[in-house]
C-alpha cells in the first residue's frame, strides 16, 4: 500500500514515520518509501528534505512550482514565477530512481 503523499515541506521525521509503518526492516522500509516517492534511496530523500526545510532558494521555488502545477494552483504558480522569473529556465535537481537519476526536468516537462 502506498502511503499518503506528504506535503512539500514535511520534515524528515514524517517520512521516517511512514517508513517505519511499513512491514519491513528499517533499511528495507527506508528504501521502499524512497522508491514510492521516486527517489533513488533514503540518502536522496533526506538530502531533498534538508534542502526544502530551510526553503533553499536553489531548490524550494522550483519544487513549490512543480507542486502548484500538479495541484492546478494557478495563483501560487503565478506568484512563484513573478517572484522567481528564472524558474522558466530552472531544472529539477531531484535524484530519482529512474535513468538518468537526475532527470533535470523543467516546469514544462
N, C-alpha and C positions, 0 to 999 in steps of 0.2 A: 504494500500500500504506500502510495506517495504521500509524504507529509504535506500539510497545508503550506503554501508558499509564505515565506516571511517577508515583511516589508523591507525595502531597500536599506533602511537604517538599523535593522535588527542587530543587536550585539552578538558576539560570538557565543555567548552563553546560551542564547536561544537556539542557535544551530546545534550546540552541544547537547541541549535537552532533547532536540528532535533526534539526534543521532542515538543517544542513549535509550530512547524509547523504542528503537528498533530491536528486534530479537537476534542480535549478533554480538560478537565480542566487540569491545570498544574500537579496536583498529578496523574491523570489518564494517562496523556501523559508521565510522567516520568516512571511510571510502565510499560506502553505499550512498550516504547522504550527499557527499560532494558530487558524486555522479548524478544524483537525482536533480541537482541544481546545475548540471552540465559543467562543473568544474573538473579539472584534471585529478585533483586529490584534495585531501584536507589542508595541506600546506597552501594550496592555491585559494581555497575558500577563506582561510584565515588571513591571507595577505589582502584579499579583496575587502573583507570586513575591516581590517586595520586601515585601509585607505578610505573607506566610506565613513567610518565612525567620526573622524575629525573633519569630515567633508573636504577632503583633499581636493584642491581646485583642479588638479590634473586628472582626477577620476570622477568625483561626485557629480559635477554638472552633466557630463555625458551620460552616466548611468541613470541619473534622475530624468533626463530627456528620453532615454530608452523606455523607462517605466511609464512616462507620460504618453508616449506613442502607443505602447502596449495597452494601456488603460483607456486610450481615447481621450485623454485630458488635454484638449487643445489650449486651454487657458494657461496651464502650467508649462506646456511646451513653448508657447509664445513668450512667456515670461523668461524662461531659461534662454531662449535664443536671443531675446533682447539684451539680457544681462551678459550673455556669453556668445557673441556673434561668431567666434571661432569654432563653435560646435558644428557648424555646417561642414567643416573640414576635419573634425575630430574623428578618431578611430578608437574602437574598443581595445582595452588592454587586458581583458579577462584571459586567464589561462584555462582553457576548456579541455574537455576530454576528446575533442574532435581533432582531425588532422586538416590543417595545421593547428596546433594548440592555441596559438594567439591568432585568432582569425582576422583581427583588425577591421571588423565590420564598421560601416558608417551608419548614421541615423537613417539613411536611405536604403539600407541593406535590402 
